[in-house]
Amino acid sequence: MNQKSKSASKIEENRHERFKRIAAKRTNELLEKIRILGNCSNKSSYEYTEEEVNKIFSEIDKQLRLTKSRFSAGKRERFKL
């Protein structure tokens, strides 16, 4: 392995390690926020309609789909007849 290959490999490894560290942190923060949102379901403390709940989860679903699509953006197949 030449010097350029070693250097490129190290950069890739650093980018991968950075992704794992940041993605894990952000995922854990998001999961905690979702858990906290679930606290709003306590009917003795909050009042809400089914429509409001559906609106919340529709938006969450929409954002999840958009975010997931960003991870597979380069993998889309072209339409063919």
PyMOL Python script that loads the backbone (N, CA, C, O; Angstrom):
from pymol import cmd

cmd.read_pdbstr("""\
ATOM      1  N   MET A   1       0.856  -1.179   0.000  1.00  0.00           N
ATOM      2  CA  MET A   1       0.000   0.000   0.000  1.00  0.00           C
ATOM      3  C   MET A   1       0.894   1.231   0.000  1.00  0.00           C
ATOM      4  O   MET A   1       1.776   1.354   0.850  1.00  0.00           O
ATOM      5  N   ASN A   2       0.677   2.148  -0.947  1.00  0.00           N
ATOM      6  CA  ASN A   2       1.525   3.332  -1.012  1.00  0.00           C
ATOM      7  C   ASN A   2       1.050   4.388  -0.010  1.00  0.00           C
ATOM      8  O   ASN A   2       0.017   4.224   0.641  1.00  0.00           O
ATOM      9  N   GLN A   3       1.815   5.464   0.102  1.00  0.00           N
ATOM     10  CA  GLN A   3       1.533   6.508   1.087  1.00  0.00           C
ATOM     11  C   GLN A   3       0.169   7.157   0.846  1.00  0.00           C
ATOM     12  O   GLN A   3      -0.561   7.438   1.796  1.00  0.00           O
ATOM     13  N   LYS A   4      -0.179   7.398  -0.439  1.00  0.00           N
ATOM     14  CA  LYS A   4      -1.471   8.011  -0.749  1.00  0.00           C
ATOM     15  C   LYS A   4      -2.622   7.110  -0.319  1.00  0.00           C
ATOM     16  O   LYS A   4      -3.619   7.593   0.219  1.00  0.00           O
ATOM     17  N   SER A   5      -2.496   5.820  -0.551  1.00  0.00           N
ATOM     18  CA  SER A   5      -3.541   4.869  -0.174  1.00  0.00           C
ATOM     19  C   SER A   5      -3.725   4.828   1.332  1.00  0.00           C
ATOM     20  O   SER A   5      -4.850   4.790   1.829  1.00  0.00           O
ATOM     21  N   LYS A   6      -2.608   4.836   2.060  1.00  0.00           N
ATOM     22  CA  LYS A   6      -2.679   4.842   3.521  1.00  0.00           C
ATOM     23  C   LYS A   6      -3.360   6.104   4.015  1.00  0.00           C
ATOM     24  O   LYS A   6      -4.205   6.049   4.908  1.00  0.00           O
ATOM     25  N   SER A   7      -2.995   7.240   3.438  1.00  0.00           N
ATOM     26  CA  SER A   7      -3.574   8.513   3.839  1.00  0.00           C
ATOM     27  C   SER A   7      -5.067   8.560   3.529  1.00  0.00           C
ATOM     28  O   SER A   7      -5.861   8.986   4.367  1.00  0.00           O
ATOM     29  N   ALA A   8      -5.449   8.128   2.338  1.00  0.00           N
ATOM     30  CA  ALA A   8      -6.863   8.118   1.952  1.00  0.00           C
ATOM     31  C   ALA A   8      -7.649   7.166   2.838  1.00  0.00           C
ATOM     32  O   ALA A   8      -8.779   7.467   3.223  1.00  0.00           O
ATOM     33  N   SER A   9      -7.067   6.031   3.161  1.00  0.00           N
ATOM     34  CA  SER A   9      -7.720   5.053   4.020  1.00  0.00           C
ATOM     35  C   SER A   9      -7.945   5.626   5.413  1.00  0.00           C
ATOM     36  O   SER A   9      -8.994   5.417   6.021  1.00  0.00           O
ATOM     37  N   LYS A  10      -6.943   6.354   5.911  1.00  0.00           N
ATOM     38  CA  LYS A  10      -7.053   6.953   7.236  1.00  0.00           C
ATOM     39  C   LYS A  10      -8.127   8.036   7.250  1.00  0.00           C
ATOM     40  O   LYS A  10      -8.881   8.145   8.217  1.00  0.00           O
ATOM     41  N   ILE A  11      -8.204   8.836   6.188  1.00  0.00           N
ATOM     42  CA  ILE A  11      -9.231   9.871   6.095  1.00  0.00           C
ATOM     43  C   ILE A  11     -10.608   9.223   6.075  1.00  0.00           C
ATOM     44  O   ILE A  11     -11.514   9.670   6.778  1.00  0.00           O
ATOM     45  N   GLU A  12     -10.773   8.164   5.267  1.00  0.00           N
ATOM     46  CA  GLU A  12     -12.052   7.459   5.203  1.00  0.00           C
ATOM     47  C   GLU A  12     -12.427   6.899   6.567  1.00  0.00           C
ATOM     48  O   GLU A  12     -13.575   7.004   6.998  1.00  0.00           O
ATOM     49  N   GLU A  13     -11.457   6.308   7.235  1.00  0.00           N
ATOM     50  CA  GLU A  13     -11.714   5.756   8.558  1.00  0.00           C
ATOM     51  C   GLU A  13     -12.148   6.865   9.505  1.00  0.00           C
ATOM     52  O   GLU A  13     -13.080   6.676  10.287  1.00  0.00           O
ATOM     53  N   ASN A  14     -11.495   8.008   9.449  1.00  0.00           N
ATOM     54  CA  ASN A  14     -11.866   9.118  10.313  1.00  0.00           C
ATOM     55  C   ASN A  14     -13.269   9.610   9.990  1.00  0.00           C
ATOM     56  O   ASN A  14     -14.036   9.924  10.901  1.00  0.00           O
ATOM     57  N   ARG A  15     -13.616   9.682   8.715  1.00  0.00           N
ATOM     58  CA  ARG A  15     -14.956  10.112   8.322  1.00  0.00           C
ATOM     59  C   ARG A  15     -15.994   9.104   8.800  1.00  0.00           C
ATOM     60  O   ARG A  15     -17.078   9.481   9.245  1.00  0.00           O
ATOM     61  N   HIS A  16     -15.657   7.823   8.705  1.00  0.00           N
ATOM     62  CA  HIS A  16     -16.581   6.786   9.150  1.00  0.00           C
ATOM     63  C   HIS A  16     -16.748   6.826  10.662  1.00  0.00           C
ATOM     64  O   HIS A  16     -17.865   6.732  11.171  1.00  0.00           O
ATOM     65  N   GLU A  17     -15.641   6.965  11.374  1.00  0.00           N
ATOM     66  CA  GLU A  17     -15.710   7.059  12.835  1.00  0.00           C
ATOM     67  C   GLU A  17     -16.512   8.292  13.255  1.00  0.00           C
ATOM     68  O   GLU A  17     -17.311   8.228  14.189  1.00  0.00           O
ATOM     69  N   ARG A  18     -16.296   9.409  12.565  1.00  0.00           N
ATOM     70  CA  ARG A  18     -17.040  10.636  12.874  1.00  0.00           C
ATOM     71  C   ARG A  18     -18.533  10.419  12.627  1.00  0.00           C
ATOM     72  O   ARG A  18     -19.363  10.831  13.436  1.00  0.00           O
ATOM     73  N   PHE A  19     -18.877   9.769  11.503  1.00  0.00           N
ATOM     74  CA  PHE A  19     -20.281   9.470  11.215  1.00  0.00           C
ATOM     75  C   PHE A  19     -20.889   8.634  12.335  1.00  0.00           C
ATOM     76  O   PHE A  19     -21.968   8.952  12.836  1.00  0.00           O
ATOM     77  N   LYS A  20     -20.197   7.561  12.730  1.00  0.00           N
ATOM     78  CA  LYS A  20     -20.730   6.678  13.768  1.00  0.00           C
ATOM     79  C   LYS A  20     -20.941   7.429  15.077  1.00  0.00           C
ATOM     80  O   LYS A  20     -21.964   7.255  15.738  1.00  0.00           O
ATOM     81  N   ARG A  21     -19.982   8.258  15.449  1.00  0.00           N
ATOM     82  CA  ARG A  21     -20.076   9.002  16.709  1.00  0.00           C
ATOM     83  C   ARG A  21     -21.240   9.987  16.672  1.00  0.00           C
ATOM     84  O   ARG A  21     -22.058  10.024  17.592  1.00  0.00           O
ATOM     85  N   ILE A  22     -21.311  10.781  15.610  1.00  0.00           N
ATOM     86  CA  ILE A  22     -22.347  11.812  15.525  1.00  0.00           C
ATOM     87  C   ILE A  22     -23.723  11.196  15.310  1.00  0.00           C
ATOM     88  O   ILE A  22     -24.693  11.621  15.937  1.00  0.00           O
ATOM     89  N   ALA A  23     -23.820  10.195  14.428  1.00  0.00           N
ATOM     90  CA  ALA A  23     -25.117   9.563  14.161  1.00  0.00           C
ATOM     91  C   ALA A  23     -25.666   8.884  15.416  1.00  0.00           C
ATOM     92  O   ALA A  23     -26.864   8.963  15.687  1.00  0.00           O
ATOM     93  N   ALA A  24     -24.809   8.226  16.174  1.00  0.00           N
ATOM     94  CA  ALA A  24     -25.257   7.573  17.406  1.00  0.00           C
ATOM     95  C   ALA A  24     -25.763   8.609  18.404  1.00  0.00           C
ATOM     96  O   ALA A  24     -26.804   8.417  19.033  1.00  0.00           O
ATOM     97  N   LYS A  25     -25.029   9.699  18.545  1.00  0.00           N
ATOM     98  CA  LYS A  25     -25.428  10.754  19.481  1.00  0.00           C
ATOM     99  C   LYS A  25     -26.767  11.358  19.071  1.00  0.00           C
ATOM    100  O   LYS A  25     -27.659  11.515  19.905  1.00  0.00           O
ATOM    101  N   ARG A  26     -26.909  11.695  17.802  1.00  0.00           N
ATOM    102  CA  ARG A  26     -28.149  12.309  17.324  1.00  0.00           C
ATOM    103  C   ARG A  26     -29.322  11.340  17.390  1.00  0.00           C
ATOM    104  O   ARG A  26     -30.446  11.743  17.689  1.00  0.00           O
ATOM    105  N   THR A  27     -29.066  10.068  17.112  1.00  0.00           N
ATOM    106  CA  THR A  27     -30.131   9.067  17.196  1.00  0.00           C
ATOM    107  C   THR A  27     -30.610   8.925  18.630  1.00  0.00           C
ATOM    108  O   THR A  27     -31.814   8.881  18.881  1.00  0.00           O
ATOM    109  N   ASN A  28     -29.683   8.855  19.567  1.00  0.00           N
ATOM    110  CA  ASN A  28     -30.063   8.739  20.974  1.00  0.00           C
ATOM    111  C   ASN A  28     -30.827   9.968  21.452  1.00  0.00           C
ATOM    112  O   ASN A  28     -31.781   9.843  22.220  1.00  0.00           O
ATOM    113  N   GLU A  29     -30.418  11.152  21.006  1.00  0.00           N
ATOM    114  CA  GLU A  29     -31.140  12.374  21.372  1.00  0.00           C
ATOM    115  C   GLU A  29     -32.555  12.351  20.801  1.00  0.00           C
ATOM    116  O   GLU A  29     -33.512  12.716  21.484  1.00  0.00           O
ATOM    117  N   LEU A  30     -32.682  11.924  19.556  1.00  0.00           N
ATOM    118  CA  LEU A  30     -33.988  11.845  18.912  1.00  0.00           C
ATOM    119  C   LEU A  30     -34.891  10.846  19.631  1.00  0.00           C
ATOM    120  O   LEU A  30     -36.062  11.134  19.882  1.00  0.00           O
ATOM    121  N   LEU A  31     -34.356   9.684  19.960  1.00  0.00           N
ATOM    122  CA  LEU A  31     -35.145   8.676  20.667  1.00  0.00           C
ATOM    123  C   LEU A  31     -35.613   9.190  22.023  1.00  0.00           C
ATOM    124  O   LEU A  31     -36.734   8.903  22.444  1.00  0.00           O
ATOM    125  N   GLU A  32     -34.770   9.937  22.700  1.00  0.00           N
ATOM    126  CA  GLU A  32     -35.155  10.524  23.990  1.00  0.00           C
ATOM    127  C   GLU A  32     -36.284  11.540  23.798  1.00  0.00           C
ATOM    128  O   GLU A  32     -37.230  11.567  24.585  1.00  0.00           O
ATOM    129  N   LYS A  33     -36.191  12.368  22.766  1.00  0.00           N
ATOM    130  CA  LYS A  33     -37.244  13.356  22.490  1.00  0.00           C
ATOM    131  C   LYS A  33     -38.565  12.659  22.161  1.00  0.00           C
ATOM    132  O   LYS A  33     -39.629  13.116  22.580  1.00  0.00           O
ATOM    133  N   ILE A  34     -38.500  11.563  21.420  1.00  0.00           N
ATOM    134  CA  ILE A  34     -39.721  10.810  21.102  1.00  0.00           C
ATOM    135  C   ILE A  34     -40.330  10.240  22.381  1.00  0.00           C
ATOM    136  O   ILE A  34     -41.545  10.280  22.571  1.00  0.00           O
ATOM    137  N   ARG A  35     -39.477   9.711  23.253  1.00  0.00           N
ATOM    138  CA  ARG A  35     -39.967   9.186  24.533  1.00  0.00           C
ATOM    139  C   ARG A  35     -40.647  10.287  25.338  1.00  0.00           C
ATOM    140  O   ARG A  35     -41.701  10.070  25.936  1.00  0.00           O
ATOM    141  N   ILE A  36     -40.036  11.474  25.349  1.00  0.00           N
ATOM    142  CA  ILE A  36     -40.593  12.611  26.079  1.00  0.00           C
ATOM    143  C   ILE A  36     -41.917  13.055  25.455  1.00  0.00           C
ATOM    144  O   ILE A  36     -42.850  13.410  26.175  1.00  0.00           O
ATOM    145  N   LEU A  37     -42.005  13.037  24.129  1.00  0.00           N
ATOM    146  CA  LEU A  37     -43.265  13.357  23.460  1.00  0.00           C
ATOM    147  C   LEU A  37     -44.361  12.409  23.931  1.00  0.00           C
ATOM    148  O   LEU A  37     -45.509  12.818  24.106  1.00  0.00           O
ATOM    149  N   GLY A  38     -44.009  11.151  24.134  1.00  0.00           N
ATOM    150  CA  GLY A  38     -44.971  10.163  24.624  1.00  0.00           C
ATOM    151  C   GLY A  38     -45.567  10.535  25.968  1.00  0.00           C
ATOM    152  O   GLY A  38     -46.673  10.105  26.294  1.00  0.00           O
ATOM    153  N   ASN A  39     -44.851  11.329  26.753  1.00  0.00           N
ATOM    154  CA  ASN A  39     -45.391  11.783  28.036  1.00  0.00           C
ATOM    155  C   ASN A  39     -46.643  12.636  27.850  1.00  0.00           C
ATOM    156  O   ASN A  39     -47.476  12.722  28.752  1.00  0.00           O
ATOM    157  N   CYS A  40     -46.779  13.264  26.685  1.00  0.00           N
ATOM    158  CA  CYS A  40     -47.957  14.093  26.403  1.00  0.00           C
ATOM    159  C   CYS A  40     -49.224  13.250  26.260  1.00  0.00           C
ATOM    160  O   CYS A  40     -50.322  13.803  26.202  1.00  0.00           O
ATOM    161  N   SER A  41     -49.092  11.942  26.205  1.00  0.00           N
ATOM    162  CA  SER A  41     -50.262  11.074  26.072  1.00  0.00           C
ATOM    163  C   SER A  41     -51.003  10.899  27.394  1.00  0.00           C
ATOM    164  O   SER A  41     -52.083  10.309  27.423  1.00  0.00           O
ATOM    165  N   ASN A  42     -50.442  11.397  28.471  1.00  0.00           N
ATOM    166  CA  ASN A  42     -51.058  11.279  29.788  1.00  0.00           C
ATOM    167  C   ASN A  42     -52.321  12.136  29.845  1.00  0.00           C
ATOM    168  O   ASN A  42     -52.249  13.361  29.945  1.00  0.00           O
ATOM    169  N   LYS A  43     -53.484  11.473  29.781  1.00  0.00           N
ATOM    170  CA  LYS A  43     -54.764  12.193  29.727  1.00  0.00           C
ATOM    171  C   LYS A  43     -55.099  12.908  31.033  1.00  0.00           C
ATOM    172  O   LYS A  43     -55.952  13.795  31.040  1.00  0.00           O
ATOM    173  N   SER A  44     -54.459  12.551  32.122  1.00  0.00           N
ATOM    174  CA  SER A  44     -54.731  13.260  33.367  1.00  0.00           C
ATOM    175  C   SER A  44     -54.006  14.609  33.403  1.00  0.00           C
ATOM    176  O   SER A  44     -54.340  15.474  34.213  1.00  0.00           O
ATOM    177  N   SER A  45     -53.018  14.784  32.530  1.00  0.00           N
ATOM    178  CA  SER A  45     -52.273  16.044  32.474  1.00  0.00           C
ATOM    179  C   SER A  45     -52.555  16.855  31.219  1.00  0.00           C
ATOM    180  O   SER A  45     -52.397  18.076  31.221  1.00  0.00           O
ATOM    181  N   TYR A  46     -52.975  16.185  30.142  1.00  0.00           N
ATOM    182  CA  TYR A  46     -53.147  16.862  28.855  1.00  0.00           C
ATOM    183  C   TYR A  46     -54.477  16.479  28.219  1.00  0.00           C
ATOM    184  O   TYR A  46     -55.031  15.408  28.467  1.00  0.00           O
ATOM    185  N   GLU A  47     -54.962  17.385  27.397  1.00  0.00           N
ATOM    186  CA  GLU A  47     -56.162  17.119  26.610  1.00  0.00           C
ATOM    187  C   GLU A  47     -55.805  17.324  25.147  1.00  0.00           C
ATOM    188  O   GLU A  47     -55.179  18.321  24.787  1.00  0.00           O
ATOM    189  N   TYR A  48     -56.200  16.391  24.317  1.00  0.00           N
ATOM    190  CA  TYR A  48     -55.863  16.469  22.895  1.00  0.00           C
ATOM    191  C   TYR A  48     -56.900  15.699  22.094  1.00  0.00           C
ATOM    192  O   TYR A  48     -57.635  14.864  22.620  1.00  0.00           O
ATOM    193  N   THR A  49     -56.932  16.007  20.807  1.00  0.00           N
ATOM    194  CA  THR A  49     -57.857  15.312  19.913  1.00  0.00           C
ATOM    195  C   THR A  49     -57.094  14.287  19.082  1.00  0.00           C
ATOM    196  O   THR A  49     -55.872  14.344  18.951  1.00  0.00           O
ATOM    197  N   GLU A  50     -57.846  13.361  18.531  1.00  0.00           N
ATOM    198  CA  GLU A  50     -57.249  12.361  17.639  1.00  0.00           C
ATOM    199  C   GLU A  50     -56.642  13.050  16.421  1.00  0.00           C
ATOM    200  O   GLU A  50     -55.605  12.627  15.911  1.00  0.00           O
ATOM    201  N   GLU A  51     -57.290  14.107  15.961  1.00  0.00           N
ATOM    202  CA  GLU A  51     -56.783  14.870  14.812  1.00  0.00           C
ATOM    203  C   GLU A  51     -55.414  15.477  15.118  1.00  0.00           C
ATOM    204  O   GLU A  51     -54.521  15.453  14.271  1.00  0.00           O
ATOM    205  N   GLU A  52     -55.249  16.015  16.315  1.00  0.00           N
ATOM    206  CA  GLU A  52     -53.955  16.595  16.701  1.00  0.00           C
ATOM    207  C   GLU A  52     -52.864  15.525  16.756  1.00  0.00           C
ATOM    208  O   GLU A  52     -51.738  15.748  16.312  1.00  0.00           O
ATOM    209  N   VAL A  53     -53.210  14.373  17.302  1.00  0.00           N
ATOM    210  CA  VAL A  53     -52.250  13.268  17.388  1.00  0.00           C
ATOM    211  C   VAL A  53     -51.868  12.806  15.983  1.00  0.00           C
ATOM    212  O   VAL A  53     -50.692  12.579  15.698  1.00  0.00           O
ATOM    213  N   ASN A  54     -52.863  12.669  15.109  1.00  0.00           N
ATOM    214  CA  ASN A  54     -52.585  12.255  13.730  1.00  0.00           C
ATOM    215  C   ASN A  54     -51.699  13.264  13.013  1.00  0.00           C
ATOM    216  O   ASN A  54     -50.820  12.885  12.240  1.00  0.00           O
ATOM    217  N   LYS A  55     -51.928  14.541  13.268  1.00  0.00           N
ATOM    218  CA  LYS A  55     -51.116  15.590  12.642  1.00  0.00           C
ATOM    219  C   LYS A  55     -49.657  15.484  13.097  1.00  0.00           C
ATOM    220  O   LYS A  55     -48.739  15.606  12.285  1.00  0.00           O
ATOM    221  N   ILE A  56     -49.453  15.260  14.376  1.00  0.00           N
ATOM    222  CA  ILE A  56     -48.095  15.111  14.923  1.00  0.00           C
ATOM    223  C   ILE A  56     -47.382  13.942  14.251  1.00  0.00           C
ATOM    224  O   ILE A  56     -46.261  14.091  13.766  1.00  0.00           O
ATOM    225  N   PHE A  57     -48.034  12.775  14.223  1.00  0.00           N
ATOM    226  CA  PHE A  57     -47.373  11.586  13.693  1.00  0.00           C
ATOM    227  C   PHE A  57     -47.258  11.598  12.178  1.00  0.00           C
ATOM    228  O   PHE A  57     -46.349  10.983  11.620  1.00  0.00           O
ATOM    229  N   SER A  58     -48.168  12.291  11.510  1.00  0.00           N
ATOM    230  CA  SER A  58     -48.029  12.449  10.056  1.00  0.00           C
ATOM    231  C   SER A  58     -46.769  13.240   9.731  1.00  0.00           C
ATOM    232  O   SER A  58     -46.028  12.891   8.812  1.00  0.00           O
ATOM    233  N   GLU A  59     -46.532  14.298  10.483  1.00  0.00           N
ATOM    234  CA  GLU A  59     -45.336  15.114  10.248  1.00  0.00           C
ATOM    235  C   GLU A  59     -44.066  14.343  10.598  1.00  0.00           C
ATOM    236  O   GLU A  59     -43.071  14.428   9.879  1.00  0.00           O
ATOM    237  N   ILE A  60     -44.095  13.599  11.690  1.00  0.00           N
ATOM    238  CA  ILE A  60     -42.933  12.782  12.061  1.00  0.00           C
ATOM    239  C   ILE A  60     -42.651  11.755  10.968  1.00  0.00           C
ATOM    240  O   ILE A  60     -41.504  11.580  10.557  1.00  0.00           O
ATOM    241  N   ASP A  61     -43.702  11.072  10.496  1.00  0.00           N
ATOM    242  CA  ASP A  61     -43.535  10.083   9.416  1.00  0.00           C
ATOM    243  C   ASP A  61     -42.966  10.730   8.165  1.00  0.00           C
ATOM    244  O   ASP A  61     -42.075  10.172   7.525  1.00  0.00           O
ATOM    245  N   LYS A  62     -43.474  11.897   7.814  1.00  0.00           N
ATOM    246  CA  LYS A  62     -43.006  12.613   6.620  1.00  0.00           C
ATOM    247  C   LYS A  62     -41.517  12.932   6.727  1.00  0.00           C
ATOM    248  O   LYS A  62     -40.758  12.697   5.786  1.00  0.00           O
ATOM    249  N   GLN A  63     -41.107  13.462   7.860  1.00  0.00           N
ATOM    250  CA  GLN A  63     -39.704  13.822   8.043  1.00  0.00           C
ATOM    251  C   GLN A  63     -38.806  12.588   8.062  1.00  0.00           C
ATOM    252  O   GLN A  63     -37.685  12.632   7.556  1.00  0.00           O
ATOM    253  N   LEU A  64     -39.284  11.495   8.637  1.00  0.00           N
ATOM    254  CA  LEU A  64     -38.503  10.254   8.623  1.00  0.00           C
ATOM    255  C   LEU A  64     -38.302   9.749   7.201  1.00  0.00           C
ATOM    256  O   LEU A  64     -37.199   9.341   6.839  1.00  0.00           O
ATOM    257  N   ARG A  65     -39.357   9.772   6.393  1.00  0.00           N
ATOM    258  CA  ARG A  65     -39.239   9.336   4.997  1.00  0.00           C
ATOM    259  C   ARG A  65     -38.251  10.209   4.236  1.00  0.00           C
ATOM    260  O   ARG A  65     -37.411   9.700   3.494  1.00  0.00           O
ATOM    261  N   LEU A  66     -38.351  11.532   4.421  1.00  0.00           N
ATOM    262  CA  LEU A  66     -37.439  12.451   3.734  1.00  0.00           C
ATOM    263  C   LEU A  66     -35.989  12.207   4.148  1.00  0.00           C
ATOM    264  O   LEU A  66     -35.091  12.168   3.308  1.00  0.00           O
ATOM    265  N   THR A  67     -35.776  12.046   5.433  1.00  0.00           N
ATOM    266  CA  THR A  67     -34.421  11.824   5.941  1.00  0.00           C
ATOM    267  C   THR A  67     -33.870  10.492   5.449  1.00  0.00           C
ATOM    268  O   THR A  67     -32.713  10.414   5.036  1.00  0.00           O
ATOM    269  N   LYS A  68     -34.683   9.455   5.489  1.00  0.00           N
ATOM    270  CA  LYS A  68     -34.233   8.145   5.011  1.00  0.00           C
ATOM    271  C   LYS A  68     -33.878   8.206   3.533  1.00  0.00           C
ATOM    272  O   LYS A  68     -32.906   7.586   3.103  1.00  0.00           O
ATOM    273  N   SER A  69     -34.649   8.939   2.759  1.00  0.00           N
ATOM    274  CA  SER A  69     -34.375   9.036   1.322  1.00  0.00           C
ATOM    275  C   SER A  69     -33.042   9.729   1.051  1.00  0.00           C
ATOM    276  O   SER A  69     -32.402   9.456   0.035  1.00  0.00           O
ATOM    277  N   ARG A  70     -32.620  10.614   1.937  1.00  0.00           N
ATOM    278  CA  ARG A  70     -31.335  11.287   1.763  1.00  0.00           C
ATOM    279  C   ARG A  70     -30.175  10.302   1.875  1.00  0.00           C
ATOM    280  O   ARG A  70     -29.129  10.507   1.259  1.00  0.00           O
ATOM    281  N   PHE A  71     -30.347   9.246   2.647  1.00  0.00           N
ATOM    282  CA  PHE A  71     -29.301   8.240   2.803  1.00  0.00           C
ATOM    283  C   PHE A  71     -29.202   7.326   1.593  1.00  0.00           C
ATOM    284  O   PHE A  71     -28.163   6.706   1.368  1.00  0.00           O
ATOM    285  N   SER A  72     -30.261   7.236   0.818  1.00  0.00           N
ATOM    286  CA  SER A  72     -30.227   6.351  -0.350  1.00  0.00           C
ATOM    287  C   SER A  72     -30.396   7.129  -1.647  1.00  0.00           C
ATOM    288  O   SER A  72     -30.789   6.561  -2.666  1.00  0.00           O
ATOM    289  N   ALA A  73     -30.101   8.422  -1.616  1.00  0.00           N
ATOM    290  CA  ALA A  73     -30.308   9.295  -2.776  1.00  0.00           C
ATOM    291  C   ALA A  73     -29.539   8.821  -3.997  1.00  0.00           C
ATOM    292  O   ALA A  73     -30.059   8.905  -5.110  1.00  0.00           O
ATOM    293  N   GLY A  74     -28.339   8.335  -3.831  1.00  0.00           N
ATOM    294  CA  GLY A  74     -27.536   7.905  -4.967  1.00  0.00           C
ATOM    295  C   GLY A  74     -27.890   6.519  -5.475  1.00  0.00           C
ATOM    296  O   GLY A  74     -27.351   6.074  -6.488  1.00  0.00           O
ATOM    297  N   LYS A  75     -28.784   5.837  -4.788  1.00  0.00           N
ATOM    298  CA  LYS A  75     -29.108   4.457  -5.121  1.00  0.00           C
ATOM    299  C   LYS A  75     -30.411   4.325  -5.908  1.00  0.00           C
ATOM    300  O   LYS A  75     -30.874   3.211  -6.153  1.00  0.00           O
ATOM    301  N   ARG A  76     -30.991   5.425  -6.296  1.00  0.00           N
ATOM    302  CA  ARG A  76     -32.259   5.368  -7.023  1.00  0.00           C
ATOM    303  C   ARG A  76     -32.054   4.795  -8.412  1.00  0.00           C
ATOM    304  O   ARG A  76     -31.080   5.107  -9.097  1.00  0.00           O
ATOM    305  N   GLU A  77     -32.977   3.963  -8.805  1.00  0.00           N
ATOM    306  CA  GLU A  77     -32.934   3.399 -10.146  1.00  0.00           C
ATOM    307  C   GLU A  77     -33.720   4.294 -11.082  1.00  0.00           C
ATOM    308  O   GLU A  77     -34.724   4.893 -10.698  1.00  0.00           O
ATOM    309  N   ARG A  78     -33.253   4.376 -12.303  1.00  0.00           N
ATOM    310  CA  ARG A  78     -33.948   5.170 -13.313  1.00  0.00           C
ATOM    311  C   ARG A  78     -35.110   4.364 -13.867  1.00  0.00           C
ATOM    312  O   ARG A  78     -35.051   3.138 -13.957  1.00  0.00           O
ATOM    313  N   PHE A  79     -36.163   5.074 -14.234  1.00  0.00           N
ATOM    314  CA  PHE A  79     -37.335   4.450 -14.836  1.00  0.00           C
ATOM    315  C   PHE A  79     -36.999   3.962 -16.238  1.00  0.00           C
ATOM    316  O   PHE A  79     -36.344   4.663 -17.009  1.00  0.00           O
ATOM    317  N   LYS A  80     -37.449   2.765 -16.560  1.00  0.00           N
ATOM    318  CA  LYS A  80     -37.239   2.197 -17.895  1.00  0.00           C
ATOM    319  C   LYS A  80     -38.543   1.574 -18.359  1.00  0.00           C
ATOM    320  O   LYS A  80     -39.308   1.033 -17.560  1.00  0.00           O
ATOM    321  N   LEU A  81     -38.786   1.654 -19.650  1.00  0.00           N
ATOM    322  CA  LEU A  81     -39.949   0.971 -20.238  1.00  0.00           C
ATOM    323  C   LEU A  81     -39.508  -0.319 -20.884  1.00  0.00           C
ATOM    324  O   LEU A  81     -40.333  -1.047 -21.436  1.00  0.00           O
TER     325      LEU A  81
END
""", "prot")
cmd.dss("prot")
cmd.show_as("cartoon", "prot")
cmd.util.cbc("prot")
cmd.orient("prot")
